[in-house]
Amino acid sequence: MRILTSYQPPHVERAGFDPDLSGEERTLVENCHRFARDVLRPHGKALDRLGAAEVIAKDSPLWTVYAEYQKLGLDFASLDELEPAVAARLESLIVEELAWGDAGLTLSLGVAGFPLLVAQAAGNQELVDLAKERIGCWPVTQPDHGSDMVDSYGVERHPGTVPKPGNVVARFSGGEIVIRGQTSAWVSNGSIAQIAVLCCPADYGQGVVRPDGIRNYAVVIVPLDLQGVSRGKPLEKLGQITLPQGEIFFDDVRVPKRFAICEGESGAPGFLSVLSVAGVFMSQTFTGLARAAFEHALAYAHERRQGGAPLIEHQLVRWRLGEMYKRIEAARAMTRRAAHYLRAAPAPHPNVSSMSKAFVTQTAFDIANEGLQMFAGNGLTKEYPLEKLVRDARSALIEDGENYLLTLRLGSVLSDLYKKGWAND
Ligand SMILES: Cc1cc2nc3c(=O)[nH]c(=O)nc-3n(C[C@H](O)[C@H](O)[C@H](O)COP(=O)(O)OP(=O)(O)OC[C@H]3O[C@@H](n4cnc5c(N)ncnc54)[C@H](O)[C@@H]3O)c2cc1C
C-alpha cells in the first residue's frame, strides 16, 4: 500500500489514468495527437459534408489525409517485434489518438494496410511487395450474406438449414484461383482500394458447402487492377462518411494459387484471424471516438451558462461527466485486454476481440449520445461536433459484425467452454 502524505490531483495522460507511460510512448502519442488535431479532425469535418462520390474525387481532402499519414511513418507490423503487452498498449495508444481526430478516417487508413499486414504475417515476400504502398480493403460480406459470413462456422444457423455457397466464390483449379461474384456495398475502402485481402467461400473441387454443412473458405490477396474487377457506386449512408465504401464485382478474376494466404482447412481460421484483428482495431478506434465526445462535453460544460452559472457548477452536470468518463476507462481497459489477449494468448479467439468490439462500440455510442445531450439543442446542429460523432458511433454497432450477433456468439462460446469443464466445478 502507498500512503499519501498530501493531496494532489491524480496523474493523468491524454489517454487517461495510465500510471507509467514511457518517454517514447508519450512522444508517439503527441505526434499522433498533432496529426489527429491538425489533419484528421479538420479534414474529417470537411469530408463529412460531401457526397460519397465527392469524398473519393481526385481533388478531395481525403488524398491530403493519405499523403500526410505517410509522413507520420507508422509501421504497425513492426509492433510484432515487441513484447505482446508492450505492443498491445502502444498500438492501442496510437489508434485511440488517431480516432480522437476522426474515426472513419482512422478506419480507412487502418483497413488500407490490412492486405500488407496479412502478407507480412504470412511471411510471403511476393505478396508483401504486391501490397506495399497500395490502398487495401477487406471484402467479406455479400449482398445476401452479412451475419452469415461473419459467422463462418455457422454457429447461429437455424437448425436443419444448410448454407448457400455465397455471392462471391473463389474456385481453385490447377495453379490458379478464379473469383466470381459481388461483395456487399459495405466494403470499407471498396470504392478506392487497389488491393484486397478477400475472405470468401471457396470451392476446392467438390463444391463450397461440405457434407457437414460448413462452408469452405479461403483468404486470398487480390490486386484490384486485374481484368474482370469493377466497382459499384460509392455508398451514401448514415455516419462514417469519411470512410469510403462500395461493392466490388469479380467477373472470373484469375489470380495464381500462390496468392492464397489460407486455403483448405486453414481457410476459415485464417479469415477469423483477420476478424480478430479487426475487432481489436474497432475497439481502439471507438475508445478514441468516445474520448473525443467526452472532451467536447467537458469543454462545453465550462463554457455554457444556464441557471446563473456555467453548466459545470451544477452538481448533476459533474455527475454526468463522471459517469461518462468512468465508462471510457472501462472501454479502454477492455480494449487493451483484448489487444493483449490477441497477441499473447496460447489460443486467441475471435469472440474475445468481438466481445470487446461490441462493448466498446456500444459504450462509444452511449457516450456520444450523452455528449450530445450536454450540448442539447446545439448538439443537434451541424455547427457543433456531436451529431457527427453520434452518427459515426451508430454505424459501429453494425460494422464488422452486428453487436447482438457478436454477443450471442460469445454466449455460445461460453457455453462450449462450460461443457468442456470451464467454470463448472
Ligand atoms: C460502417 C460499416 C463498415 C463495414 N465494413 C465492412 C468491410 O470492410 N468489409 C465487409 O465485408 N463488410 C463490412 N461491413 C458489413 C458488416 O460486416 C455487416 O453489415 C454486418 O456483418 C451485418 O450484416 P448485415 O448488414 O447484412 O445484416 P444481417 O446479417 O442481414 O442482419 C439483420 C438483422 O438480423 C439479425 N440476425 C442476423 N442473423 C441472425 C441469427 N442467426 N439469429 C438472430 N438474429 C440474426 C441481426 O442481429 C440484425 O439485426 C461494414 C458495415 C458497416 C456498417
The ligand as a Tripos MOL2 file, in Angstrom:
@<TRIPOS>MOLECULE
LIG
   53    58     1     0     0
SMALL
NO_CHARGES

@<TRIPOS>ATOM
      1 C1        -19.5510    1.1340  -41.2850 C.3       1 LIG1
      2 C2        -19.5040   -0.2870  -41.7600 C.ar      1 LIG1
      3 C3        -18.3070   -0.8130  -42.2530 C.ar      1 LIG1
      4 C4        -18.2680   -2.1140  -42.7640 C.ar      1 LIG1
      5 N1        -17.0960   -2.5900  -43.3130 N.ar      1 LIG1
      6 C5        -17.0910   -3.8070  -43.9240 C.ar      1 LIG1
      7 C6        -15.9130   -4.2700  -44.6020 C.ar      1 LIG1
      8 O1        -14.8620   -3.6330  -44.5880 O.2       1 LIG1
      9 N2        -15.9810   -5.4630  -45.2610 N.ar      1 LIG1
     10 C7        -17.1180   -6.2010  -45.3020 C.ar      1 LIG1
     11 O2        -17.1120   -7.2400  -45.9140 O.2       1 LIG1
     12 N3        -18.2520   -5.7880  -44.6480 N.ar      1 LIG1
     13 C8        -18.2630   -4.6170  -43.9610 C.ar      1 LIG1
     14 N4        -19.4010   -4.1860  -43.2960 N.ar      1 LIG1
     15 C9        -20.5900   -5.0390  -43.3070 C.3       1 LIG1
     16 C10       -20.9200   -5.5940  -41.9110 C.3       1 LIG1
     17 O3        -19.9710   -6.5730  -41.5390 O.3       1 LIG1
     18 C11       -22.3580   -6.1490  -41.9290 C.3       1 LIG1
     19 O4        -23.2250   -5.0450  -42.1320 O.3       1 LIG1
     20 C12       -22.7070   -6.8640  -40.6600 C.3       1 LIG1
     21 O5        -21.9540   -8.0530  -40.5330 O.3       1 LIG1
     22 C13       -24.2090   -7.2180  -40.5820 C.3       1 LIG1
     23 O6        -24.6510   -7.7850  -41.7860 O.3       1 LIG1
     24 P1        -25.9770   -7.2280  -42.4880 P.3       1 LIG1
     25 O7        -25.8860   -5.7550  -42.5110 O.co2     1 LIG1
     26 O8        -26.1210   -7.9430  -43.7680 O.co2     1 LIG1
     27 O9        -27.1700   -7.6110  -41.5110 O.3       1 LIG1
     28 P2        -27.9430   -9.0630  -41.4190 P.3       1 LIG1
     29 O10       -26.9330  -10.1510  -41.2490 O.co2     1 LIG1
     30 O11       -28.9010   -9.1810  -42.5340 O.co2     1 LIG1
     31 O12       -28.7220   -8.8820  -40.0690 O.3       1 LIG1
     32 C14       -30.0060   -8.2380  -39.9770 C.3       1 LIG1
     33 C15       -30.5440   -8.4040  -38.5600 C.3       1 LIG1
     34 O13       -30.7970   -9.7820  -38.3070 O.3       1 LIG1
     35 C16       -30.1760  -10.2170  -37.1120 C.3       1 LIG1
     36 N5        -29.6620  -11.5740  -37.3350 N.ar      1 LIG1
     37 C17       -28.8720  -11.9980  -38.3600 C.ar      1 LIG1
     38 N6        -28.5840  -13.3060  -38.2210 N.ar      1 LIG1
     39 C18       -29.2120  -13.7460  -37.1030 C.ar      1 LIG1
     40 C19       -29.2810  -15.0100  -36.4070 C.ar      1 LIG1
     41 N7        -28.6530  -16.0950  -36.8640 N.pl3     1 LIG1
     42 N8        -30.0080  -15.0720  -35.2650 N.ar      1 LIG1
     43 C20       -30.6440  -13.9550  -34.7820 C.ar      1 LIG1
     44 N9        -30.6070  -12.7510  -35.3970 N.ar      1 LIG1
     45 C21       -29.9060  -12.6310  -36.5310 C.ar      1 LIG1
     46 C22       -29.0230   -9.2220  -36.8860 C.3       1 LIG1
     47 O14       -28.7710   -9.1090  -35.4980 O.3       1 LIG1
     48 C23       -29.5630   -7.9290  -37.4900 C.3       1 LIG1
     49 O15       -30.2300   -7.1690  -36.5410 O.3       1 LIG1
     50 C24       -19.4420   -2.9100  -42.7540 C.ar      1 LIG1
     51 C25       -20.6280   -2.3860  -42.2250 C.ar      1 LIG1
     52 C26       -20.6720   -1.0940  -41.7350 C.ar      1 LIG1
     53 C27       -21.9640   -0.5550  -41.1920 C.3       1 LIG1
@<TRIPOS>BOND
     1     1     2 1
     2     2     3 ar
     3     2    52 ar
     4     3     4 ar
     5     4     5 ar
     6     4    50 ar
     7     5     6 ar
     8     6     7 ar
     9     6    13 1
    10     7     8 2
    11     7     9 ar
    12     9    10 ar
    13    10    11 2
    14    10    12 ar
    15    12    13 ar
    16    13    14 ar
    17    14    15 1
    18    14    50 ar
    19    15    16 1
    20    16    17 1
    21    16    18 1
    22    18    19 1
    23    18    20 1
    24    20    21 1
    25    20    22 1
    26    22    23 1
    27    23    24 1
    28    24    25 2
    29    24    26 1
    30    24    27 1
    31    27    28 1
    32    28    29 2
    33    28    30 1
    34    28    31 1
    35    31    32 1
    36    32    33 1
    37    33    34 1
    38    33    48 1
    39    34    35 1
    40    35    36 1
    41    35    46 1
    42    36    37 ar
    43    36    45 ar
    44    37    38 ar
    45    38    39 ar
    46    39    40 ar
    47    39    45 ar
    48    40    41 1
    49    40    42 ar
    50    42    43 ar
    51    43    44 ar
    52    44    45 ar
    53    46    47 1
    54    46    48 1
    55    48    49 1
    56    50    51 ar
    57    51    52 ar
    58    52    53 1
@<TRIPOS>SUBSTRUCTURE
     1 LIG1         1 GROUP 0 **** ****
